[in-house]
Amino acid sequence: MTIREILKMGDPRLLLIAKPVQSFNTREMRTLIGDMFDTMHSVNGAGLAAPQIGVDLALVIFGFKQNQRYPDAQPVPETVLINPTITPISDAEEEGWEGCLSVPGLRGKVPRFARIRYTGFDEAGQVIDREAEGFHARVVQHECDHLIGKLYPMRVRDFTQFGYTSVLFPELDANEDD
Ligand code: NI
């Protein structure tokens, strides 16, 4: 079990376009994915992208049954998604609160496509092709943004809806390093 350091906003490695994964099911990839789950679970994250631990690859993980950082969120299947593409199913957008492990202590309201189709590969190279809505669609868009150097504050349109978690959501665990 290896918990890796999560890079914070300001680190130029978070601004890169991630490189596509070329070989699947390698020992290096299994170690990377294991470390990413250990790291995400250690801070109760809903998702994590490889660039957030300084690995320049198009690979994200996400999913939970219940998440204390997002107590109202519906469960999202635990997923490894490699070389993803996202296609909106309609132009409809939804605003919702997001945080990011690379932007600790803050939350912002971010517009996202309400319904998406996403495709990619799992760690064994099997095709993933799903439709998603609600928080599931949001977390996929958030994580995949990390692969094109976008952090959620760059998507915030109304900066009156951006602030400290401890002020906006005092009911959330005050000890969490959001
Ligand atoms: Ni994030």
Backbone and ligand atoms as CSV (ligand in chain L), in Angstrom:
chain,resi,resn,atom,element,x,y,z
A,1,MET,N,N,0.849,-1.192,0.000
A,1,MET,CA,C,0.000,0.000,0.000
A,1,MET,C,C,0.883,1.240,0.000
A,2,THR,N,N,0.693,2.037,-1.012
A,2,THR,CA,C,1.490,3.263,-1.103
A,2,THR,C,C,0.569,4.444,-1.342
A,3,ILE,N,N,0.592,5.344,-0.385
A,3,ILE,CA,C,-0.159,6.582,-0.554
A,3,ILE,C,C,0.793,7.603,-1.155
A,4,ARG,N,N,0.414,8.099,-2.313
A,4,ARG,CA,C,1.291,9.015,-3.029
A,4,ARG,C,C,0.906,10.455,-2.708
A,5,GLU,N,N,1.885,11.352,-2.875
A,5,GLU,CA,C,1.624,12.768,-2.659
A,5,GLU,C,C,0.725,13.297,-3.775
A,6,ILE,N,N,-0.300,14.047,-3.390
A,6,ILE,CA,C,-1.200,14.656,-4.376
A,6,ILE,C,C,-0.705,16.070,-4.674
A,7,LEU,N,N,-0.454,16.331,-5.941
A,7,LEU,CA,C,0.017,17.653,-6.349
A,7,LEU,C,C,-1.091,18.671,-6.145
A,8,LYS,N,N,-0.691,19.889,-5.809
A,8,LYS,CA,C,-1.674,20.946,-5.579
A,8,LYS,C,C,-1.629,21.979,-6.693
A,9,MET,N,N,-2.785,22.638,-6.863
A,9,MET,CA,C,-2.933,23.671,-7.888
A,9,MET,C,C,-1.760,24.654,-7.810
A,10,GLY,N,N,-1.204,24.955,-8.959
A,10,GLY,CA,C,-0.002,25.771,-9.032
A,10,GLY,C,C,1.170,24.958,-9.554
A,11,ASP,N,N,1.074,23.636,-9.357
A,11,ASP,CA,C,2.113,22.748,-9.893
A,11,ASP,C,C,1.916,22.621,-11.405
A,12,PRO,N,N,2.946,22.941,-12.185
A,12,PRO,CA,C,2.761,22.919,-13.643
A,12,PRO,C,C,2.422,21.547,-14.209
A,13,ARG,N,N,2.704,20.482,-13.453
A,13,ARG,CA,C,2.367,19.139,-13.945
A,13,ARG,C,C,0.861,18.916,-14.023
A,14,LEU,N,N,0.091,19.767,-13.321
A,14,LEU,CA,C,-1.373,19.652,-13.387
A,14,LEU,C,C,-1.944,20.330,-14.631
A,15,LEU,N,N,-1.087,20.968,-15.409
A,15,LEU,CA,C,-1.556,21.733,-16.569
A,15,LEU,C,C,-1.228,21.049,-17.889
A,16,LEU,N,N,-0.668,19.839,-17.824
A,16,LEU,CA,C,-0.245,19.141,-19.040
A,16,LEU,C,C,-1.421,18.436,-19.718
A,17,ILE,N,N,-1.269,18.192,-21.017
A,17,ILE,CA,C,-2.148,17.259,-21.725
A,17,ILE,C,C,-1.547,15.872,-21.515
A,18,ALA,N,N,-2.297,14.985,-20.867
A,18,ALA,CA,C,-1.738,13.673,-20.491
A,18,ALA,C,C,-1.511,12.807,-21.730
A,19,LYS,N,N,-0.476,11.995,-21.655
A,19,LYS,CA,C,-0.142,11.094,-22.774
A,19,LYS,C,C,-1.045,9.851,-22.746
A,20,PRO,N,N,-1.458,9.374,-23.928
A,20,PRO,CA,C,-2.267,8.156,-23.956
A,20,PRO,C,C,-1.483,6.957,-23.424
A,21,VAL,N,N,-2.195,6.068,-22.744
A,21,VAL,CA,C,-1.594,4.807,-22.308
A,21,VAL,C,C,-1.410,3.920,-23.540
A,22,GLN,N,N,-0.220,3.318,-23.659
A,22,GLN,CA,C,0.092,2.496,-24.840
A,22,GLN,C,C,0.027,1.006,-24.530
A,23,SER,N,N,0.423,0.615,-23.320
A,23,SER,CA,C,0.412,-0.824,-23.020
A,23,SER,C,C,-0.402,-1.067,-21.762
A,24,PHE,N,N,-1.229,-2.105,-21.853
A,24,PHE,CA,C,-2.192,-2.398,-20.794
A,24,PHE,C,C,-1.725,-3.597,-19.983
A,25,ASN,N,N,-2.262,-3.659,-18.769
A,25,ASN,CA,C,-2.080,-4.851,-17.947
A,25,ASN,C,C,-0.620,-5.143,-17.626
A,26,THR,N,N,0.180,-4.103,-17.540
A,26,THR,CA,C,1.578,-4.282,-17.140
A,26,THR,C,C,1.677,-4.199,-15.621
A,27,ARG,N,N,2.794,-4.691,-15.109
A,27,ARG,CA,C,2.998,-4.594,-13.672
A,27,ARG,C,C,3.044,-3.126,-13.218
A,28,GLU,N,N,3.668,-2.273,-14.034
A,28,GLU,CA,C,3.737,-0.850,-13.688
A,28,GLU,C,C,2.334,-0.258,-13.574
A,29,MET,N,N,1.459,-0.645,-14.508
A,29,MET,CA,C,0.111,-0.084,-14.475
A,29,MET,C,C,-0.656,-0.596,-13.253
A,30,ARG,N,N,-0.497,-1.877,-12.940
A,30,ARG,CA,C,-1.198,-2.405,-11.763
A,30,ARG,C,C,-0.736,-1.697,-10.494
A,31,THR,N,N,0.568,-1.437,-10.401
A,31,THR,CA,C,1.088,-0.716,-9.233
A,31,THR,C,C,0.531,0.699,-9.183
A,32,LEU,N,N,0.528,1.357,-10.341
A,32,LEU,CA,C,0.009,2.730,-10.407
A,32,LEU,C,C,-1.446,2.776,-9.952
A,33,ILE,N,N,-2.262,1.867,-10.475
A,33,ILE,CA,C,-3.697,1.876,-10.150
A,33,ILE,C,C,-3.907,1.564,-8.667
A,34,GLY,N,N,-3.147,0.601,-8.146
A,34,GLY,CA,C,-3.245,0.289,-6.717
A,34,GLY,C,C,-2.885,1.495,-5.856
A,35,ASP,N,N,-1.811,2.173,-6.224
A,35,ASP,CA,C,-1.403,3.369,-5.482
A,35,ASP,C,C,-2.466,4.461,-5.582
A,36,MET,N,N,-3.066,4.578,-6.753
A,36,MET,CA,C,-4.093,5.628,-6.912
A,36,MET,C,C,-5.309,5.340,-6.036
A,37,PHE,N,N,-5.749,4.067,-5.969
A,37,PHE,CA,C,-6.877,3.753,-5.085
A,37,PHE,C,C,-6.497,3.965,-3.618
A,38,ASP,N,N,-5.301,3.536,-3.228
A,38,ASP,CA,C,-4.873,3.758,-1.844
A,38,ASP,C,C,-4.871,5.250,-1.523
A,39,THR,N,N,-4.362,6.037,-2.457
A,39,THR,CA,C,-4.261,7.487,-2.238
A,39,THR,C,C,-5.649,8.114,-2.166
A,40,MET,N,N,-6.520,7.733,-3.106
A,40,MET,CA,C,-7.878,8.299,-3.130
A,40,MET,C,C,-8.638,7.921,-1.860
A,41,HIS,N,N,-8.544,6.636,-1.460
A,41,HIS,CA,C,-9.288,6.211,-0.278
A,41,HIS,C,C,-8.750,6.866,0.990
A,42,SER,N,N,-7.453,7.146,1.030
A,42,SER,CA,C,-6.854,7.722,2.241
A,42,SER,C,C,-7.404,9.112,2.533
A,43,VAL,N,N,-7.942,9.776,1.520
A,43,VAL,CA,C,-8.492,11.120,1.711
A,43,VAL,C,C,-9.970,11.180,1.318
A,44,ASN,N,N,-10.612,10.002,1.242
A,44,ASN,CA,C,-12.049,9.923,0.942
A,44,ASN,C,C,-12.415,10.628,-0.361
A,45,GLY,N,N,-11.554,10.530,-1.347
A,45,GLY,CA,C,-11.842,11.165,-2.623
A,45,GLY,C,C,-12.902,10.404,-3.403
A,46,ALA,N,N,-13.563,11.117,-4.313
A,46,ALA,CA,C,-14.540,10.502,-5.214
A,46,ALA,C,C,-13.873,10.053,-6.512
A,47,GLY,N,N,-12.704,10.615,-6.788
A,47,GLY,CA,C,-11.987,10.273,-8.009
A,47,GLY,C,C,-10.572,10.807,-7.930
A,48,LEU,N,N,-9.736,10.316,-8.832
A,48,LEU,CA,C,-8.342,10.772,-8.869
A,48,LEU,C,C,-7.812,10.514,-10.281
A,49,ALA,N,N,-7.054,11.469,-10.782
A,49,ALA,CA,C,-6.447,11.336,-12.103
A,49,ALA,C,C,-4.939,11.157,-11.946
A,50,ALA,N,N,-4.331,10.351,-12.821
A,50,ALA,CA,C,-2.898,10.069,-12.704
A,50,ALA,C,C,-2.046,11.341,-12.619
A,51,PRO,N,N,-2.356,12.389,-13.395
A,51,PRO,CA,C,-1.524,13.597,-13.280
A,51,PRO,C,C,-1.510,14.194,-11.871
A,52,GLN,N,N,-2.553,13.915,-11.080
A,52,GLN,CA,C,-2.581,14.465,-9.713
A,52,GLN,C,C,-1.513,13.854,-8.817
A,53,ILE,N,N,-0.983,12.697,-9.193
A,53,ILE,CA,C,0.165,12.156,-8.448
A,53,ILE,C,C,1.433,12.227,-9.313
A,54,GLY,N,N,1.394,13.107,-10.299
A,54,GLY,CA,C,2.598,13.393,-11.069
A,54,GLY,C,C,2.901,12.392,-12.162
A,55,VAL,N,N,1.900,11.584,-12.549
A,55,VAL,CA,C,2.088,10.592,-13.605
A,55,VAL,C,C,1.372,11.089,-14.864
A,56,ASP,N,N,2.156,11.319,-15.901
A,56,ASP,CA,C,1.647,11.962,-17.114
A,56,ASP,C,C,1.015,10.925,-18.051
A,57,LEU,N,N,-0.106,10.355,-17.608
A,57,LEU,CA,C,-0.819,9.360,-18.410
A,57,LEU,C,C,-2.316,9.623,-18.338
A,58,ALA,N,N,-3.019,9.248,-19.431
A,58,ALA,CA,C,-4.466,9.457,-19.523
A,58,ALA,C,C,-5.193,8.319,-18.816
A,59,LEU,N,N,-5.183,8.377,-17.509
A,59,LEU,CA,C,-5.787,7.336,-16.681
A,59,LEU,C,C,-6.427,7.999,-15.469
A,60,VAL,N,N,-7.701,7.673,-15.244
A,60,VAL,CA,C,-8.397,8.189,-14.066
A,60,VAL,C,C,-9.075,7.031,-13.342
A,61,ILE,N,N,-9.310,7.222,-12.063
A,61,ILE,CA,C,-10.137,6.297,-11.295
A,61,ILE,C,C,-11.237,7.117,-10.621
A,62,PHE,N,N,-12.356,6.465,-10.336
A,62,PHE,CA,C,-13.419,7.132,-9.588
A,62,PHE,C,C,-14.359,6.056,-9.064
A,63,GLY,N,N,-15.246,6.490,-8.180
A,63,GLY,CA,C,-16.293,5.602,-7.707
A,63,GLY,C,C,-16.314,5.436,-6.203
A,64,PHE,N,N,-17.525,5.143,-5.713
A,64,PHE,CA,C,-17.750,4.960,-4.273
A,64,PHE,C,C,-19.173,4.479,-4.081
A,65,LYS,N,N,-19.389,3.847,-2.936
A,65,LYS,CA,C,-20.768,3.510,-2.552
A,65,LYS,C,C,-21.390,4.683,-1.810
A,66,GLN,N,N,-20.577,5.231,-0.901
A,66,GLN,CA,C,-21.008,6.372,-0.100
A,66,GLN,C,C,-19.781,7.229,0.100
A,67,ASN,N,N,-19.935,8.545,0.007
A,67,ASN,CA,C,-18.752,9.386,0.094
A,67,ASN,C,C,-18.991,10.504,1.097
A,68,GLN,N,N,-18.125,10.586,2.105
A,68,GLN,CA,C,-18.385,11.570,3.149
A,68,GLN,C,C,-18.075,12.994,2.700
A,69,ARG,N,N,-17.319,13.131,1.619
A,69,ARG,CA,C,-17.088,14.474,1.084
A,69,ARG,C,C,-18.298,14.956,0.281
A,70,TYR,N,N,-19.078,13.993,-0.234
A,70,TYR,CA,C,-20.282,14.319,-1.020
A,70,TYR,C,C,-21.426,13.450,-0.523
A,71,PRO,N,N,-21.917,13.740,0.698
A,71,PRO,CA,C,-22.872,12.827,1.331
A,71,PRO,C,C,-24.182,12.665,0.562
A,72,ASP,N,N,-24.533,13.637,-0.270
A,72,ASP,CA,C,-25.796,13.545,-1.011
A,72,ASP,C,C,-25.650,12.848,-2.361
A,73,ALA,N,N,-24.425,12.487,-2.723
A,73,ALA,CA,C,-24.205,11.911,-4.056
A,73,ALA,C,C,-24.679,10.464,-4.111
A,74,GLN,N,N,-25.302,10.116,-5.221
A,74,GLN,CA,C,-25.671,8.727,-5.490
A,74,GLN,C,C,-24.399,7.909,-5.696
A,75,PRO,N,N,-24.440,6.579,-5.442
A,75,PRO,CA,C,-23.254,5.748,-5.671
A,75,PRO,C,C,-22.791,5.813,-7.138
A,76,VAL,N,N,-21.493,5.705,-7.300
A,76,VAL,CA,C,-20.886,5.689,-8.634
A,76,VAL,C,C,-20.042,4.419,-8.716
A,77,PRO,N,N,-20.171,3.618,-9.799
A,77,PRO,CA,C,-19.403,2.368,-9.852
A,77,PRO,C,C,-17.895,2.621,-9.820
A,78,GLU,N,N,-17.202,1.798,-9.041
A,78,GLU,CA,C,-15.744,1.939,-8.947
A,78,GLU,C,C,-15.133,1.571,-10.302
A,79,THR,N,N,-14.390,2.497,-10.864
A,79,THR,CA,C,-13.984,2.387,-12.274
A,79,THR,C,C,-12.543,2.836,-12.466
A,80,VAL,N,N,-11.830,2.095,-13.307
A,80,VAL,CA,C,-10.556,2.550,-13.866
A,80,VAL,C,C,-10.853,2.890,-15.324
A,81,LEU,N,N,-10.577,4.111,-15.728
A,81,LEU,CA,C,-10.901,4.563,-17.085
A,81,LEU,C,C,-9.641,5.123,-17.737
A,82,ILE,N,N,-9.272,4.497,-18.854
A,82,ILE,CA,C,-8.003,4.806,-19.526
A,82,ILE,C,C,-8.295,5.340,-20.926
A,83,ASN,N,N,-7.532,6.340,-21.319
A,83,ASN,CA,C,-7.674,6.982,-22.639
A,83,ASN,C,C,-9.131,7.341,-22.928
A,84,PRO,N,N,-9.756,8.082,-22.028
A,84,PRO,CA,C,-11.198,8.320,-22.155
A,84,PRO,C,C,-11.566,9.357,-23.207
A,85,THR,N,N,-12.785,9.198,-23.709
A,85,THR,CA,C,-13.423,10.261,-24.482
A,85,THR,C,C,-14.815,10.471,-23.890
A,86,ILE,N,N,-15.261,11.721,-23.911
A,86,ILE,CA,C,-16.577,12.088,-23.385
A,86,ILE,C,C,-17.357,12.770,-24.500
A,87,THR,N,N,-18.607,12.341,-24.672
A,87,THR,CA,C,-19.497,12.983,-25.635
A,87,THR,C,C,-20.766,13.380,-24.897
A,88,PRO,N,N,-21.140,14.667,-24.914
A,88,PRO,CA,C,-22.417,15.033,-24.291
A,88,PRO,C,C,-23.574,14.434,-25.078
A,89,ILE,N,N,-24.590,13.975,-24.352
A,89,ILE,CA,C,-25.775,13.407,-25.010
A,89,ILE,C,C,-26.726,14.531,-25.409
A,90,SER,N,N,-26.718,15.605,-24.644
A,90,SER,CA,C,-27.449,16.808,-25.055
A,90,SER,C,C,-26.642,18.011,-24.580
A,91,ASP,N,N,-27.091,19.202,-24.996
A,91,ASP,CA,C,-26.379,20.418,-24.585
A,91,ASP,C,C,-26.733,20.834,-23.165
A,92,ALA,N,N,-27.699,20.145,-22.557
A,92,ALA,CA,C,-28.170,20.570,-21.237
A,92,ALA,C,C,-27.037,20.518,-20.215
A,93,GLU,N,N,-26.962,21.588,-19.427
A,93,GLU,CA,C,-25.950,21.654,-18.373
A,93,GLU,C,C,-26.632,21.684,-17.008
A,94,GLU,N,N,-25.843,21.304,-16.005
A,94,GLU,CA,C,-26.297,21.360,-14.615
A,94,GLU,C,C,-25.188,21.999,-13.809
A,95,GLU,N,N,-25.570,22.849,-12.859
A,95,GLU,CA,C,-24.578,23.387,-11.941
A,95,GLU,C,C,-24.524,22.505,-10.704
A,96,GLY,N,N,-23.336,22.266,-10.188
A,96,GLY,CA,C,-23.214,21.483,-8.966
A,96,GLY,C,C,-21.901,21.793,-8.275
A,97,TRP,N,N,-21.883,21.526,-6.969
A,97,TRP,CA,C,-20.683,21.824,-6.178
A,97,TRP,C,C,-19.606,20.777,-6.411
A,98,GLU,N,N,-18.381,21.239,-6.561
A,98,GLU,CA,C,-17.236,20.347,-6.708
A,98,GLU,C,C,-16.105,20.797,-5.799
A,99,GLY,N,N,-15.341,19.816,-5.384
A,99,GLY,CA,C,-14.065,20.067,-4.746
A,99,GLY,C,C,-13.023,19.275,-5.503
A,100,CYS,N,N,-11.788,19.391,-5.090
A,100,CYS,CA,C,-10.720,18.663,-5.777
A,100,CYS,C,C,-9.595,18.427,-4.792
A,101,LEU,N,N,-9.040,17.221,-4.807
A,101,LEU,CA,C,-7.955,16.895,-3.892
A,101,LEU,C,C,-6.713,17.745,-4.178
A,102,SER,N,N,-6.638,18.332,-5.369
A,102,SER,CA,C,-5.521,19.218,-5.708
A,102,SER,C,C,-5.799,20.681,-5.359
A,103,VAL,N,N,-7.026,20.923,-4.860
A,103,VAL,CA,C,-7.430,22.288,-4.486
A,103,VAL,C,C,-8.034,22.200,-3.086
A,104,PRO,N,N,-7.220,21.834,-2.091
A,104,PRO,CA,C,-7.788,21.485,-0.788
A,104,PRO,C,C,-8.481,22.656,-0.107
A,105,GLY,N,N,-9.592,22.313,0.559
A,105,GLY,CA,C,-10.272,23.286,1.409
A,105,GLY,C,C,-11.287,24.166,0.715
A,106,LEU,N,N,-11.457,23.997,-0.590
A,106,LEU,CA,C,-12.335,24.884,-1.347
A,106,LEU,C,C,-13.410,24.090,-2.076
A,107,ARG,N,N,-14.514,24.778,-2.364
A,107,ARG,CA,C,-15.578,24.214,-3.197
A,107,ARG,C,C,-16.056,25.308,-4.141
A,108,GLY,N,N,-16.512,24.880,-5.297
A,108,GLY,CA,C,-17.076,25.830,-6.251
A,108,GLY,C,C,-18.204,25.197,-7.016
A,109,LYS,N,N,-19.125,26.037,-7.474
A,109,LYS,CA,C,-20.244,25.547,-8.271
A,109,LYS,C,C,-19.824,25.588,-9.736
A,110,VAL,N,N,-19.929,24.413,-10.384
A,110,VAL,CA,C,-19.365,24.240,-11.723
A,110,VAL,C,C,-20.458,23.744,-12.668
A,111,PRO,N,N,-20.594,24.371,-13.838
A,111,PRO,CA,C,-21.517,23.825,-14.835
A,111,PRO,C,C,-20.891,22.635,-15.556
A,112,ARG,N,N,-21.675,21.576,-15.704
A,112,ARG,CA,C,-21.215,20.387,-16.449
A,112,ARG,C,C,-22.359,19.897,-17.323
A,113,PHE,N,N,-22.032,19.130,-18.351
A,113,PHE,CA,C,-23.079,18.476,-19.123
A,113,PHE,C,C,-23.845,17.531,-18.212
A,114,ALA,N,N,-25.172,17.572,-18.327
A,114,ALA,CA,C,-26.009,16.782,-17.431
A,114,ALA,C,C,-25.955,15.297,-17.769
A,115,ARG,N,N,-25.849,14.990,-19.071
A,115,ARG,CA,C,-25.842,13.585,-19.505
A,115,ARG,C,C,-24.730,13.396,-20.522
A,116,ILE,N,N,-23.931,12.382,-20.300
A,116,ILE,CA,C,-22.802,12.129,-21.196
A,116,ILE,C,C,-22.723,10.643,-21.549
A,117,ARG,N,N,-22.050,10.395,-22.648
A,117,ARG,CA,C,-21.560,9.051,-22.945
A,117,ARG,C,C,-20.052,9.111,-22.769
A,118,TYR,N,N,-19.490,8.135,-22.075
A,118,TYR,CA,C,-18.027,8.098,-21.995
A,118,TYR,C,C,-17.519,6.726,-22.382
A,119,THR,N,N,-16.384,6.753,-23.051
A,119,THR,CA,C,-15.771,5.526,-23.526
A,119,THR,C,C,-14.292,5.536,-23.160
A,120,GLY,N,N,-13.704,4.360,-23.206
A,120,GLY,CA,C,-12.287,4.222,-22.881
A,120,GLY,C,C,-12.019,2.755,-22.639
A,121,PHE,N,N,-11.007,2.485,-21.843
A,121,PHE,CA,C,-10.593,1.112,-21.581
A,121,PHE,C,C,-10.369,0.922,-20.090
A,122,ASP,N,N,-10.581,-0.305,-19.641
A,122,ASP,CA,C,-10.215,-0.618,-18.260
A,122,ASP,C,C,-8.753,-1.079,-18.233
A,123,GLU,N,N,-8.289,-1.507,-17.050
A,123,GLU,CA,C,-6.861,-1.813,-16.900
A,123,GLU,C,C,-6.429,-3.041,-17.706
A,124,ALA,N,N,-7.413,-3.884,-18.083
A,124,ALA,CA,C,-7.083,-5.060,-18.900
A,124,ALA,C,C,-7.211,-4.775,-20.391
A,125,GLY,N,N,-7.578,-3.541,-20.738
A,125,GLY,CA,C,-7.733,-3.187,-22.148
A,125,GLY,C,C,-9.119,-3.461,-22.692
A,126,GLN,N,N,-10.069,-3.831,-21.808
A,126,GLN,CA,C,-11.459,-4.053,-22.235
A,126,GLN,C,C,-12.164,-2.705,-22.425
A,127,VAL,N,N,-13.001,-2.650,-23.437
A,127,VAL,CA,C,-13.702,-1.397,-23.741
A,127,VAL,C,C,-14.726,-1.078,-22.645
A,128,ILE,N,N,-14.747,0.178,-22.262
A,128,ILE,CA,C,-15.806,0.721,-21.400
A,128,ILE,C,C,-16.612,1.685,-22.258
A,129,ASP,N,N,-17.935,1.546,-22.227
A,129,ASP,CA,C,-18.813,2.414,-23.016
A,129,ASP,C,C,-20.090,2.584,-22.200
A,130,ARG,N,N,-20.252,3.746,-21.598
A,130,ARG,CA,C,-21.359,3.954,-20.663
A,130,ARG,C,C,-22.025,5.290,-20.902
A,131,GLU,N,N,-23.270,5.361,-20.444
A,131,GLU,CA,C,-23.948,6.646,-20.335
A,131,GLU,C,C,-24.087,6.962,-18.852
A,132,ALA,N,N,-24.009,8.250,-18.547
A,132,ALA,CA,C,-24.071,8.647,-17.144
A,132,ALA,C,C,-24.777,9.982,-17.023
A,133,GLU,N,N,-25.353,10.197,-15.851
A,133,GLU,CA,C,-25.977,11.485,-15.543
A,133,GLU,C,C,-25.728,11.801,-14.081
A,134,GLY,N,N,-26.141,12.987,-13.673
A,134,GLY,CA,C,-26.013,13.373,-12.271
A,134,GLY,C,C,-24.564,13.418,-11.819
A,135,PHE,N,N,-24.332,13.011,-10.575
A,135,PHE,CA,C,-22.980,13.115,-10.012
A,135,PHE,C,C,-21.994,12.217,-10.745
A,136,HIS,N,N,-22.473,11.078,-11.231
A,136,HIS,CA,C,-21.613,10.177,-12.015
A,136,HIS,C,C,-21.059,10.935,-13.232
A,137,ALA,N,N,-21.927,11.610,-13.966
A,137,ALA,CA,C,-21.479,12.385,-15.132
A,137,ALA,C,C,-20.533,13.503,-14.711
A,138,ARG,N,N,-20.835,14.101,-13.574
A,138,ARG,CA,C,-19.995,15.201,-13.079
A,138,ARG,C,C,-18.593,14.721,-12.730
A,139,VAL,N,N,-18.501,13.618,-12.011
A,139,VAL,CA,C,-17.177,13.171,-11.562
A,139,VAL,C,C,-16.335,12.730,-12.766
A,140,VAL,N,N,-16.967,12.124,-13.763
A,140,VAL,CA,C,-16.210,11.720,-14.959
A,140,VAL,C,C,-15.677,12.959,-15.686
A,141,GLN,N,N,-16.525,13.969,-15.826
A,141,GLN,CA,C,-16.068,15.200,-16.501
A,141,GLN,C,C,-14.964,15.884,-15.700
A,142,HIS,N,N,-15.102,15.891,-14.373
A,142,HIS,CA,C,-14.078,16.507,-13.531
A,142,HIS,C,C,-12.750,15.771,-13.672
A,143,GLU,N,N,-12.792,14.438,-13.569
A,143,GLU,CA,C,-11.531,13.669,-13.631
A,143,GLU,C,C,-10.893,13.767,-15.011
A,144,CYS,N,N,-11.714,13.690,-16.055
A,144,CYS,CA,C,-11.144,13.747,-17.408
A,144,CYS,C,C,-10.585,15.136,-17.710
A,145,ASP,N,N,-11.141,16.168,-17.079
A,145,ASP,CA,C,-10.558,17.508,-17.216
A,145,ASP,C,C,-9.104,17.525,-16.742
A,146,HIS,N,N,-8.787,16.724,-15.726
A,146,HIS,CA,C,-7.400,16.676,-15.245
A,146,HIS,C,C,-6.450,16.194,-16.342
A,147,LEU,N,N,-6.979,15.466,-17.318
A,147,LEU,CA,C,-6.125,14.925,-18.391
A,147,LEU,C,C,-5.869,15.952,-19.483
A,148,ILE,N,N,-6.571,17.082,-19.429
A,148,ILE,CA,C,-6.309,18.162,-20.388
A,148,ILE,C,C,-5.893,19.436,-19.643
A,149,GLY,N,N,-5.357,19.251,-18.450
A,149,GLY,CA,C,-4.788,20.379,-17.720
A,149,GLY,C,C,-5.799,21.358,-17.158
A,150,LYS,N,N,-7.040,20.888,-16.958
A,150,LYS,CA,C,-8.085,21.787,-16.438
A,150,LYS,C,C,-8.439,21.410,-15.014
A,151,LEU,N,N,-8.391,22.381,-14.126
A,151,LEU,CA,C,-8.859,22.211,-12.758
A,151,LEU,C,C,-10.209,22.919,-12.642
A,152,TYR,N,N,-11.076,22.405,-11.738
A,152,TYR,CA,C,-12.458,22.906,-11.747
A,152,TYR,C,C,-12.568,24.432,-11.564
A,153,PRO,N,N,-11.649,25.100,-10.802
A,153,PRO,CA,C,-11.815,26.566,-10.705
A,153,PRO,C,C,-11.774,27.257,-12.075
A,154,MET,N,N,-11.119,26.625,-13.048
A,154,MET,CA,C,-11.088,27.211,-14.398
A,154,MET,C,C,-12.449,27.113,-15.082
A,155,ARG,N,N,-13.346,26.300,-14.537
A,155,ARG,CA,C,-14.692,26.125,-15.104
A,155,ARG,C,C,-15.750,26.925,-14.354
A,156,VAL,N,N,-15.387,27.478,-13.202
A,156,VAL,CA,C,-16.368,28.239,-12.414
A,156,VAL,C,C,-16.750,29.492,-13.192
A,157,ARG,N,N,-18.054,29.750,-13.310
A,157,ARG,CA,C,-18.503,30.956,-14.017
A,157,ARG,C,C,-18.916,32.044,-13.042
A,158,ASP,N,N,-19.482,31.628,-11.902
A,158,ASP,CA,C,-19.990,32.603,-10.932
A,158,ASP,C,C,-19.137,32.500,-9.671
A,159,PHE,N,N,-18.228,33.445,-9.516
A,159,PHE,CA,C,-17.288,33.353,-8.393
A,159,PHE,C,C,-17.905,33.765,-7.059
A,160,THR,N,N,-19.205,34.126,-7.053
A,160,THR,CA,C,-19.876,34.241,-5.758
A,160,THR,C,C,-20.174,32.841,-5.212
A,161,GLN,N,N,-20.026,31.826,-6.070
A,161,GLN,CA,C,-20.304,30.438,-5.689
A,161,GLN,C,C,-18.984,29.659,-5.615
A,162,PHE,N,N,-18.024,30.234,-4.937
A,162,PHE,CA,C,-16.695,29.626,-4.813
A,162,PHE,C,C,-16.135,30.050,-3.468
A,163,GLY,N,N,-15.736,29.099,-2.638
A,163,GLY,CA,C,-15.225,29.498,-1.335
A,163,GLY,C,C,-14.737,28.322,-0.527
A,164,TYR,N,N,-14.501,28.590,0.746
A,164,TYR,CA,C,-13.957,27.573,1.643
A,164,TYR,C,C,-15.039,26.582,2.055
A,165,THR,N,N,-14.694,25.310,1.997
A,165,THR,CA,C,-15.627,24.262,2.398
A,165,THR,C,C,-16.110,24.493,3.825
A,166,SER,N,N,-15.215,24.898,4.704
A,166,SER,CA,C,-15.567,25.049,6.123
A,166,SER,C,C,-16.598,26.154,6.326
A,167,VAL,N,N,-16.655,27.104,5.398
A,167,VAL,CA,C,-17.625,28.195,5.480
A,167,VAL,C,C,-18.915,27.808,4.754
A,168,LEU,N,N,-18.756,27.239,3.539
A,168,LEU,CA,C,-19.923,26.892,2.718
A,168,LEU,C,C,-20.676,25.696,3.287
A,169,PHE,N,N,-19.924,24.709,3.777
A,169,PHE,CA,C,-20.517,23.437,4.213
A,169,PHE,C,C,-19.973,23.055,5.585
A,170,PRO,N,N,-20.289,23.847,6.620
A,170,PRO,CA,C,-19.715,23.564,7.939
A,170,PRO,C,C,-20.132,22.203,8.489
A,171,GLU,N,N,-21.212,21.624,7.917
A,171,GLU,CA,C,-21.679,20.327,8.420
A,171,GLU,C,C,-20.762,19.184,7.972
A,172,LEU,N,N,-19.947,19.417,6.934
A,172,LEU,CA,C,-19.021,18.366,6.507
A,172,LEU,C,C,-17.906,18.253,7.540
A,173,ASP,N,N,-17.329,17.065,7.624
A,173,ASP,CA,C,-16.282,16.788,8.603
A,173,ASP,C,C,-15.206,17.874,8.583
A,174,ALA,N,N,-15.111,18.581,9.705
A,174,ALA,CA,C,-14.192,19.710,9.766
A,174,ALA,C,C,-12.733,19.273,9.701
A,175,ASN,N,N,-12.482,18.004,10.000
A,175,ASN,CA,C,-11.097,17.525,9.998
A,175,ASN,C,C,-10.614,17.158,8.607
A,176,GLU,N,N,-11.536,17.028,7.698
A,176,GLU,CA,C,-11.099,16.543,6.401
A,176,GLU,C,C,-10.311,17.628,5.679
A,177,ASP,N,N,-9.240,17.194,5.073
A,177,ASP,CA,C,-8.457,18.108,4.250
A,177,ASP,C,C,-9.001,18.003,2.848
A,178,ASP,N,N,-9.966,18.802,2.591
A,178,ASP,CA,C,-10.790,18.641,1.383
A,178,ASP,C,C,-9.991,18.963,0.121
L,1,NI,NI,NI,-9.865,17.008,-9.100
